[in-house]
Amino acid sequence: MRLLMMLILALMITSVIGILGVQMFGGSGNNDKPPDVIQQPEPK
């Protein structure tokens, strides 16, 4: 029973750390400017 509680606690901690890591490295750094618009040539 104690092993199961420790496993659940460890999974919760790793998920929180993963979410914070994604927000720090992937999310907030690239949101300052809008994404580049891909311009396509007009059909002839």
Steps between C-alpha positions, in 0.01 A plus 500: 500500500782737587674416172187589304471836678864580429454405134195725462681787672804458274279502189327818615834673562641398163187615318513842669870536416429398141221755462716777646791403275284513189365841597847638571684368196233455234208725580585846626818558299335491159176685580647852478449535125228356276594205283642575157243499223585261220438684175397288207529616138176583330369233268547582134 
